[in-house]
């Protein structure tokens, strides 16, 4: 499964990500075992106008595993963007 995901990310998805023109916030769990942290940096580099937030001690579902931290980071990023 992990190999399949790596291949998908390297080929089709990364090309599609590079087409995103909107401002994008990327949240990534530091301990994600499905998509490792190295993939977060690929996403970040592929999406031109993006911000990357690595959430410590969290796995693949940051919004479910630590909703409070997720919300705090999201609100902070949005406030910064709107100011």
Long-range contacts (C-beta under 8 A, 24 or more apart in sequence): 2-34, 5-34, 5-35, 9-35, 9-39, 9-42, 14-42, 14-46, 17-43, 17-46, 17-47, 18-46, 18-47, 18-48, 20-47, 20-48, 20-49, 20-50, 21-48, 21-49, 22-49, 23-49, 23-50, 23-51, 23-81, 24-49, 24-50, 24-51, 25-50, 25-51, 25-53, 25-74, 25-77, 25-78, 26-50, 26-51, 26-52, 26-53, 27-53, 27-55, 27-62, 27-63, 27-70, 27-73, 27-74, 28-52, 28-53, 28-54, 28-55, 28-62, 29-54, 29-55, 29-58, 29-59, 29-60, 29-61, 29-62, 29-65, 30-54, 30-55, 30-56, 30-57, 30-58, 31-57, 31-58, 31-59, 32-58, 32-59, 32-60, 33-59, 33-60, 34-59, 34-60, 35-60, 51-77, 53-77
